[in-house]
């Protein structure tokens, strides 16, 4: 039986001070193992997923998990979940330009971490 190599890499935490929110990007080939390393507990297995977002119950921090070499649309999709959670939990109006600004910022930071600068 061959061993499966565990790939895990995480970004420094990104602080969004206006919301007191912390975000971390994670690149891994095993979501369950990565979550365990971070002390997170999923309610169900997500190992068949290509990407996922974990948001703390108190909406103060979150994680974006992507598989290595995931397409950029997965990053955009997961960043939308983060923006949506921040705004919804704080009762912030979903005004187009404000949402677009936040989504743009998170995707730019995430793309830099994951090596998707184009």
Secondary structure by P-SEA (a helix, b strand, c coil): cbbbbbbbbbccccccccccbbbbbbbcccaaaaaaaacccccccccccccccccccccccbbbbbcccccaaaaaaaaaaaaaaaaaaacccccaaaaaaaaaaaaaaaaaaacccc
